[in-house]
Amino acid sequence: MRIGAVVIVIWLIIGALAAGQRGYFANDPENCAEISTTAVTIVAGPLNYVGLNPKVDCDVPQPSE
């Protein structure tokens, strides 16, 4: 169990480094797409360095007129 926890923590640290290198922590997120893209990049971890470039698009429903 400890080895699994260590692997997960290292995985997430690598993902946070990838998000930092892409500048996702440089400014405040303005919408759900920016927050989601940052979160998915962190979760993807080392896969970011083998070509995975996760992007999330949030379509927020508009109020009716």
HUHUDA-V958250 format. One record per residue. N is the residue number from 1. RES is the residue in three letters. OMEGA is omega in degrees with one decimal (none if undefined). Layout:
n: (N & N)
res: (RES & RES)
omega: (OMEGA & OMEGA)
//
This chain:
n: (1 & 2 & 3 & 4 & 5 & 6 & 7 & 8 & 9 & 10 & 11 & 12 & 13 & 14 & 15 & 16 & 17 & 18 & 19 & 20 & 21 & 22 & 23 & 24 & 25 & 26 & 27 & 28 & 29 & 30 & 31 & 32 & 33 & 34 & 35 & 36 & 37 & 38 & 39 & 40 & 41 & 42 & 43 & 44 & 45 & 46 & 47 & 48 & 49 & 50 & 51 & 52 & 53 & 54 & 55 & 56 & 57 & 58 & 59 & 60 & 61 & 62 & 63 & 64 & 65)
res: (MET & ARG & ILE & GLY & ALA & VAL & VAL & ILE & VAL & ILE & TRP & LEU & ILE & ILE & GLY & ALA & LEU & ALA & ALA & GLY & GLN & ARG & GLY & TYR & PHE & ALA & ASN & ASP & PRO & GLU & ASN & CYS & ALA & GLU & ILE & SER & THR & THR & ALA & VAL & THR & ILE & VAL & ALA & GLY & PRO & LEU & ASN & TYR & VAL & GLY & LEU & ASN & PRO & LYS & VAL & ASP & CYS & ASP & VAL & PRO & GLN & PRO & SER & GLU)
omega: (-178.6 & -179.7 & 177.9 & 179.2 & 178.9 & 178.6 & 179.5 & 179.6 & 177.9 & 178.7 & -178.6 & 176.7 & 177.9 & 176.9 & 177.9 & 176.0 & 178.2 & 178.5 & 177.0 & 178.8 & 178.1 & 175.6 & -177.4 & -179.9 & -174.4 & -179.0 & 178.8 & 177.7 & -177.0 & -178.7 & -175.7 & 179.8 & 179.6 & 178.1 & -178.1 & 178.7 & 177.5 & -179.3 & -179.4 & 177.7 & 179.3 & -179.0 & -179.9 & 174.2 & -176.1 & 179.1 & 177.1 & -175.6 & 175.7 & 172.7 & 178.4 & 178.8 & -175.2 & 174.1 & 180.0 & 177.6 & 179.9 & 174.8 & -179.4 & 179.6 & 179.1 & 178.8 & 178.5 & -177.2 & none)
//
